[in-house]
Amino acid sequence: MAELESLHFSVGILGISGGSLLLLVNNYGSSPDKDFIPHTALGVLLLIIASLLAYSGVRRSLSQSQLFSSVCLTVSALWCGSGLVYLLVGEGLVGTTELRSSLVPGLAAFTLAFLILATVSVLQREVVLLIISLSISLACGHQIAGLSSPGFGQSAMAACYLLVTLVGAYFGCGRLLSFITQGRVEAPGTGLRRRAGCQGSGVRAPEDCNDVVPVGLVMNLLSASVIACPLLAVVPQLAPGHVPWLWTAAVFQLVVCVLSYRSMDSLTATFYGFTSILRFAEGYSALLTAFSIHPSSPIPFPVVFAVLFFILALFSCQKSLAEGLYQLFYVAYTIALAAQPSLSFQSGAQGVQVAIFVVSAVMLLVTSYNNVSAKRIPTGEGVFKALVTRVSGLTLRPHDRHSQAPYLGYSRYADAEVLGHACSVLAVFSITASMGDRAPLGVLVLPWAVVAGGVLQLLVGSVAFSRGKTLESMAFVLYGVMWSIWGLTRYGGLYGDTQGFNLAVGIISFLLFNSLVTVGALFLSVAWVVYAATFHLIIISFLLDAMGALPYGYDIGVSIVFGLMSFYCFLSGLFSLTFLTPQLPLGRALVRLSGTGGGGKDICLHVPARKATAVHQIAEIMKSGGICGMPTDTVYVLVAACNRPDAVEKAYKCKQQAQDRPMSLWVSSINQLEPVRSLLSALLWDFMSAAWPSSISMVIARGPWMEMFGLGESAKHIGTPQSIAIRNPNCAVATHLINLVGPIAVTSANPTGEADTTHHNQVYAKLGDKVDGVLCDGPSPENIASTVVDCTKIDSGHIGFFRVGLIPKSQVLQIFEEVQKRHSHGQINPGFEADLTEPDPNPNLTDPQRNTEEDNTESTESSTVPPPTQSPANIDTSTLATQP
């Protein structure tokens, strides 16, 4: 992992160095009359480098993930936006005389953004990132000066990029050299240091960190600068040249949205999903000015958007009071848009964007510093919790990664249904606009319907699918496709040519698909049934409109009904994310299936394995005769305490264990076998000591020593009449639990004949109604079972293999050979020295003769080190096929 971190860091730094070199050469080689690199070529090259930097920023180095990721993605956004502007100018879509007015708003925002990142770098003593951020900030400032006065500032800008090129090339090559040599060669001053804060021992735990939030704030800063510049007379008006900046901000905020779900931060993801919709709409409105079209927005839409922003701001106060207050500025912005239907971004809307520009800069400084420092700037993080604790009936939900875990399977993403339902609200209220005699593009519905209802719904559907929500995923994807097609057709100028029978056939196919969703919703909840059924009414309104038979007011009525239902689901999702009580009920499933998860009894107790209190809780259950699921160094297993024969019997029966699939015995360390050490051979004991803890199960001969573990009659379920498998797992959670409980009987946590269980959700999905508890530790570190070694003939110098699993055969043989050599040279475990009192079989031999005989014996034993892989004839190899 450290090598990959170093590689991603090297790629990012070298990408910044390469882009700076490109701009350096262009600025030194250009004159006021002629550019050294044509605008089209410069734009394409900047876009390629920006893509590389975006990859590096997303894949970021964990050693300096927060600040490095912010710098890398911010540089990527700068060169992406400016590259698109150069490309439009080079292709003649934007006039050369408009280059200044197109670039200045974006450059002004990035000048401030990089200055703030440089300030944070100073406070954290990150010299390389300080030089890069400060130099690019100065370069952007000098470029603004050069655009205002030809010939002024170009040399200074080139000098700034020269410094970035030199520092980036040295540091990037140094890290790349370290990666290639696997750390053996490292240039002076190029080492990566792990910082405090989210990655160190700071205040917050790693799961509470979302290191891409600063990038989202930079994009808000960028869009606010573009919208506010006309008010400050920096540029004449919003123009097509500003579209690249606004849509760059939109795309990067979608990236922030996805990465926030990856960080299990649903509220932040929802907020940046909302702001990306605004960015697309602003850019689309600016684009239409090229065709002399000034579209108006439907009045209900900005009002509904303001309500959604306000509710989201209230719930975001649980993260910090500052974040909730910051989001209220977007409530003011959408209200200003509602008061200005033409969306010309004049007066009120621009004034609010000036305020957003200032507040975004402050939030960028605070958030960037708090993300990388153990010392934190107060943001009111505990205010919401303090208020809630004073209100009876309100119980906050604890926030950690386990609270976001899906019921089945495993997902690296948080639940996205809140955003999905909010987008349904936005899309359905946007189509309530009446076009009248205006052209389709004259009403600004296209971005609201296509982006909110289409693009983001598809994103939500993808996240839902990754969480194992098949039906919800299908619904969101279907609705996303429907909103996209309908928006592009109805409000993109295509409706007049396609209206009629052909369009109706397509809509009928969506009706059939949604009928399947509605039937499937019967197995989910009442709310989902109503949600799918009301969208059925929306599709019918589309069908009637396509056939020219839409009754007056029908579309408005069903849109309001679907919008209110979506709004209720939006609120329910927020309550579910925030509170344990109260909850806005979604209703029970109208059709329920028997079995776990299908309407049977509730799933068993499941607690996080990383908490010591949780391990103690499971230990008490096992001491009381319960059986539990447990993570290991391989797959999940089902365990019972050996000193509770009733529990062992229950574990054997609950998974329908086949007669030829016996259980195994596990210990926390070889010390737990101390009472029976005298009954085991010295070679076997030392082999166990050398091989454990590990993913190696050892099959040894069964003996009377089994009675010492208190198994009683249940001992018949452990191993076979001839042998027993015993193991010491290389897993801290498992060994800690066994220390508390004592030796345990173990079997795989899946019904006989099914695949191994590799996630705790699968344990209580398959056996949840039969076990008493599950220790939850997410996905298994390995999907391969243990290596099973036959040690029944170890005293003769032979070991065999029933199964080669996680530990390779060569490694086991190497361990055994080393132990065997120690015994051949007389290095015997001290615990057995007292037992070596057997009479000398050849008392008449002289010392030289005895030494010669011992040498011959040693030579014979060494020759038998390569052991046979076949199992002895009296042991059935199938009995060990399910050892975990």
Beta strands, then each sheet from edge to edge (+ up, - down):
strand 1: 395-396
strand 2: 579-581
strand 3: 605-608
strand 4: 628-630
strand 5: 637-641
strand 6: 664-666
strand 7: 696-701
strand 8: 723-727
strand 9: 744-748
strand 10: 773-776
strand 11: 787-790
strand 12: 800-803
sheet 1: 1+ 2-
sheet 2: 3+ 10+ 4+ 5- 9+ 6- 8- 7+ 11+ 12-
end
